[in-house]
């Protein structure tokens, strides 16, 4: 998809990255045209980050204009998936309710298809005041990942994201079992022994932080470009791209950052669009697709 009258910062065989404000680009996209919007927007953090973020008290009003445009452009069988960390109330060991207020607002138009929980085992112990000093809380290590849809029946297929069977399940498939009513009152019938190629994953995704050294970071250092400080770990967008789209579908990330979403979409033969307001992040994201030799910086003309 090309945006009329706008030149992308760079293109690939399947996608294009645009520099500018997401709202402006979203308004240029036709109704009912995008199968998947997948993004990690700026979080409502108390400390200001280099990529820009909004305080929890203002977050709902800030987010809704983007959401309503996304609802308009979403295909009737499309999905809107976004990762959003919770927040703590200022100078208090209690949680903000902003993301629940946001979801209730969004579900005036969207359907809540399912919520996911991204568990990051490598997260630092925060909030430090209550976790490491007062010792009255445990560390906050889960982000909510909200899966919203335009209609009650979005495109999805969990067979595309099956996990390897556990050793016990492999033994069961090999040796068989006796169908019976379990103590939990669940009836385990003969169909349970069918090998479906893997286990259906849960809505708890255990994914560590991004690697401290990968090809993107290495290329940025070699070229002297800015490294985005809050990148999507590859397995997170990878999961939803495979789960919610088919090859040839279009994936959009309106808060692209280092453009992990576009990079993985390209690898899975999906078309993609990405929008990013920070020119430094756009320039460094280019290296995901066209790594250059040390000491060389070339811009591709659109």
Secondary structure, 3 states (H helix, E strand, C coil): CCCCCCCCCEECCCEEEEECCHHHHHCCCCCCCEEEEEECCCCCCCCCCCCCCCCHHHHHHHHHHHHHHHHHHEEEEEEEEEEECCCECCCCCCECCHHHHHHHHHCCCCEEEEEEEEECCCCCCCCHHHHHHCCCCCCCCEEEEEEEECCCCCCCCHHHHCECCCHHHHHHHHHCCCCEECCCCCEECHHHHCCCCCECCCCEEECCCCCCCCHHHHHHHHHCCCCCCCCCCHHHHHHHHHHHCCCCCEEEECCCCCCHHHHHHHHCCCEEEEEECCHHHHHHHHHHCCCCCCCCCCCCCC
